[in-house]
Amino acid sequence: MSGTAGAPSFRAGRKSTTSTSTRGGERGSLRWARRAAATAATHGFSIRAAQAAIFGGWARVAAGDGDGLAELRAGLDAYLTTGAELDHPYYLGLLGDAVARTAGPAEGLAVLEEAVELVGTARPFYYLPELHRLRGDLLAADGRPAEDADAYRRAMELAAGHGTRSAELRAAIGLCRLPRPTRPAEVLAELRWLRDQFEEGSAPPTCWPPGPCWRLASRAGAGGPWPR
């Protein structure tokens, strides 16, 4: 999408929702959605209005307002009505997460499977690692051992291939949180290695003490914060 003077950045909105499990993501998405909706209303930007509804609806659900699901669905329908398709799997991922939060993991999984199938294999897709990570989260919540580990591992492999360390780290955290019989023995060491690829201050907040990533990585050796 081309930039428009006075319009909030779509890329900024995408950045704030790329990790739907990171703290504060829903607040940033809701702020962006409100600004984008105002801009769309002023200038008649139909795609921007649809994106604002998608992000805003997801953010409302993530913040505990189940009524946001209807807004998200309406935004996705409006987005597709414009003829746009490029980010459809990404928005389905947000929908799957929102559905899981309101209706349970099994229902959310069905949407995520549709998103993964829509991506296919013909092209790399920036959000595919996150789709598989979300699948892992929901498979774990649905009590489906082995399948959840496979989803997290697939997410790590895709993220490594894309060179997106943050996505790889998030998937590794999910894999490390699985019960011991399901969790691969080597994954704690992998998590520690991934954490240490980030410069101090650039890793996700969960990787700083006393965050869960830091605690998990510390189990693999003499853990601690990055050297100062």
C-alpha positions as CSV (number, residue, x, y, z in Angstrom):
1,M,0.0,0.0,0.0
2,S,1.4,3.4,-0.8
3,G,1.9,5.8,2.0
4,T,-0.6,8.6,2.5
5,A,0.2,11.9,4.2
6,G,-1.3,12.0,7.7
7,A,-2.3,8.3,7.6
8,P,-1.0,6.0,10.3
9,S,1.5,3.4,8.9
10,F,0.0,0.1,8.0
11,R,3.5,-1.4,8.6
12,A,3.3,-0.1,12.2
13,G,-0.1,-1.7,12.6
14,R,1.3,-5.0,11.3
15,K,4.3,-4.8,13.6
16,S,2.1,-4.3,16.7
17,T,0.1,-7.4,15.9
18,T,2.7,-9.7,14.5
19,S,3.1,-11.5,17.8
20,T,-0.3,-11.9,19.2
21,S,1.0,-13.2,22.5
22,T,3.4,-10.4,23.4
23,R,2.5,-8.1,26.2
24,G,0.9,-4.9,25.1
25,G,0.3,-6.0,21.5
26,E,-3.4,-5.6,21.8
27,R,-3.1,-2.0,23.2
28,G,-0.8,-1.0,20.3
29,S,-3.1,-2.6,17.8
30,L,-6.2,-0.9,19.2
31,R,-4.5,2.5,19.1
32,W,-3.4,2.0,15.5
33,A,-6.9,0.8,14.6
34,R,-8.6,3.9,16.0
35,R,-6.2,6.2,14.2
36,A,-6.6,4.2,10.9
37,A,-10.4,4.2,11.2
38,A,-10.4,8.0,11.6
39,T,-8.1,8.4,8.6
40,A,-10.2,6.0,6.5
41,A,-13.4,7.8,7.4
42,T,-11.9,11.2,6.4
43,H,-10.4,10.1,3.1
44,G,-12.6,7.2,2.1
45,F,-9.9,4.5,2.2
46,S,-11.9,1.2,2.1
47,I,-8.9,-1.1,2.6
48,R,-7.6,1.0,5.5
49,A,-11.1,0.9,7.1
50,A,-11.2,-2.9,6.7
51,Q,-7.7,-3.3,8.3
52,A,-8.7,-1.0,11.1
53,A,-11.7,-3.2,11.9
54,I,-9.5,-6.4,11.7
55,F,-6.8,-5.1,14.0
56,G,-9.3,-3.3,16.3
57,G,-11.6,-6.4,16.6
58,W,-8.6,-8.7,17.4
59,A,-7.3,-6.2,20.0
60,R,-10.7,-6.0,21.7
61,V,-10.9,-9.8,21.9
62,A,-7.4,-10.0,23.2
63,A,-8.3,-7.5,25.9
64,G,-11.3,-9.6,26.9
65,D,-14.1,-8.0,24.9
66,G,-15.6,-10.9,23.0
67,D,-17.8,-8.6,20.9
68,G,-14.6,-7.7,19.0
69,L,-14.9,-10.9,17.1
70,A,-17.8,-9.6,15.1
71,E,-15.9,-6.5,14.2
72,L,-12.9,-8.6,13.1
73,R,-15.1,-10.8,10.9
74,A,-16.8,-7.8,9.4
75,G,-13.4,-6.2,8.7
76,L,-12.1,-9.4,7.0
77,D,-15.2,-9.6,4.8
78,A,-14.7,-5.9,3.9
79,Y,-11.1,-6.5,3.1
80,L,-11.9,-9.4,0.7
81,T,-14.7,-7.3,-0.9
82,T,-12.0,-4.8,-2.1
83,G,-10.4,-7.6,-4.1
84,A,-7.3,-7.6,-1.9
85,E,-5.9,-11.1,-1.0
86,L,-2.2,-10.7,-0.2
87,D,-2.6,-10.6,3.6
88,H,-5.6,-12.9,3.8
89,P,-3.7,-15.7,5.6
90,Y,-2.3,-13.2,8.1
91,Y,-5.8,-11.9,9.0
92,L,-7.1,-15.5,9.2
93,G,-4.4,-16.0,11.8
94,L,-5.7,-13.2,13.8
95,L,-9.2,-14.5,13.4
96,G,-8.1,-18.0,14.5
97,D,-6.5,-16.6,17.6
98,A,-9.6,-14.5,18.4
99,V,-11.9,-17.5,17.8
100,A,-9.8,-19.6,20.1
101,R,-10.0,-17.0,22.8
102,T,-13.8,-16.8,22.6
103,A,-14.9,-20.3,21.5
104,G,-12.1,-22.6,22.4
105,P,-8.9,-24.0,20.8
106,A,-10.5,-26.6,18.5
107,E,-12.6,-23.9,16.8
108,G,-9.6,-21.6,16.5
109,L,-7.5,-24.5,15.0
110,A,-9.9,-24.9,12.2
111,V,-9.4,-21.3,11.1
112,L,-5.6,-21.6,11.4
113,E,-5.5,-24.7,9.3
114,E,-7.4,-22.8,6.7
115,A,-4.8,-20.0,6.9
116,V,-1.9,-22.4,6.5
117,E,-3.6,-24.1,3.5
118,L,-4.2,-20.7,1.9
119,V,-0.5,-19.9,2.1
120,G,0.3,-23.1,0.3
121,T,3.9,-23.8,-0.9
122,A,4.3,-21.6,-3.9
123,R,5.7,-18.6,-2.0
124,P,7.3,-17.7,1.3
125,F,4.9,-15.8,3.5
126,Y,6.1,-13.6,6.3
127,Y,3.5,-14.8,8.9
128,L,3.7,-18.5,8.2
129,P,6.0,-19.2,11.2
130,E,3.6,-17.4,13.5
131,L,0.7,-19.4,12.1
132,H,2.4,-22.6,13.0
133,R,3.4,-21.3,16.4
134,L,-0.2,-20.4,17.1
135,R,-1.2,-23.9,15.9
136,G,1.2,-25.2,18.5
137,D,-0.3,-23.0,21.2
138,L,-3.8,-24.2,20.4
139,L,-2.9,-27.9,19.9
140,A,-1.3,-27.7,23.4
141,A,-4.4,-26.1,24.8
142,D,-6.5,-28.8,23.1
143,G,-4.5,-31.6,24.8
144,R,-2.9,-33.0,21.6
145,P,0.6,-34.0,22.5
146,A,3.2,-34.6,19.8
147,E,1.1,-32.6,17.3
148,D,1.9,-29.4,19.3
149,A,5.6,-30.2,19.4
150,D,5.6,-30.8,15.6
151,A,3.9,-27.4,15.1
152,Y,6.4,-25.5,17.2
153,R,9.3,-27.2,15.5
154,R,7.8,-26.4,12.1
155,A,7.5,-22.8,13.2
156,M,11.1,-22.7,14.3
157,E,12.3,-24.2,11.0
158,L,10.3,-21.7,8.9
159,A,11.4,-18.7,11.0
160,A,15.1,-19.8,10.7
161,G,14.6,-20.0,6.9
162,H,13.1,-16.5,6.9
163,G,15.9,-15.2,9.1
164,T,13.3,-14.0,11.7
165,R,14.9,-14.7,15.0
166,S,12.1,-13.2,17.1
167,A,9.6,-15.6,15.6
168,E,12.0,-18.5,16.0
169,L,12.5,-17.6,19.6
170,R,8.8,-17.3,20.3
171,A,8.3,-20.8,18.8
172,A,11.1,-22.2,20.9
173,I,9.6,-20.8,24.1
174,G,6.3,-22.6,23.2
175,L,8.2,-25.8,22.6
176,C,10.1,-25.5,25.9
177,R,6.8,-25.0,27.8
178,L,5.5,-28.4,26.8
179,P,5.5,-31.2,29.4
180,R,8.8,-33.1,29.6
181,P,7.6,-36.3,27.8
182,T,6.6,-34.2,24.8
183,R,9.4,-31.6,24.9
184,P,12.5,-32.5,22.9
185,A,15.6,-32.9,25.1
186,E,17.7,-30.5,23.1
187,V,15.3,-27.6,22.9
188,L,16.4,-25.9,26.1
189,A,19.9,-25.5,24.8
190,E,18.4,-24.3,21.5
191,L,16.4,-21.7,23.3
192,R,19.5,-20.5,25.2
193,W,21.4,-20.2,22.0
194,L,18.6,-18.3,20.3
195,R,18.3,-15.9,23.3
196,D,22.0,-15.2,23.1
197,Q,21.8,-14.2,19.4
198,F,20.1,-10.9,20.5
199,E,22.1,-7.9,21.6
200,E,21.3,-6.7,25.1
201,G,18.0,-4.8,25.0
202,S,16.9,-6.1,21.6
203,A,15.4,-9.4,22.7
204,P,11.7,-9.7,23.6
205,P,10.9,-8.5,27.1
206,T,10.2,-12.1,28.2
207,C,13.9,-12.9,27.8
208,W,14.9,-10.5,30.5
209,P,14.8,-11.7,34.1
210,P,12.5,-12.6,35.6
211,G,10.7,-13.4,32.2
212,P,9.8,-16.9,31.3
213,C,12.2,-17.1,28.4
214,W,15.1,-16.2,30.7
215,R,14.1,-18.8,33.2
216,L,13.7,-21.5,30.6
217,A,17.0,-20.7,29.0
218,S,18.7,-20.7,32.3
219,R,17.9,-24.4,32.8
220,A,20.2,-25.2,29.9
221,G,23.3,-23.9,31.7
222,A,24.5,-21.2,33.9
223,G,21.8,-18.8,32.9
224,G,21.7,-15.1,33.4
225,P,21.3,-11.8,31.7
226,W,23.5,-10.7,28.8
227,P,27.0,-9.6,29.9
228,R,27.1,-5.9,30.7
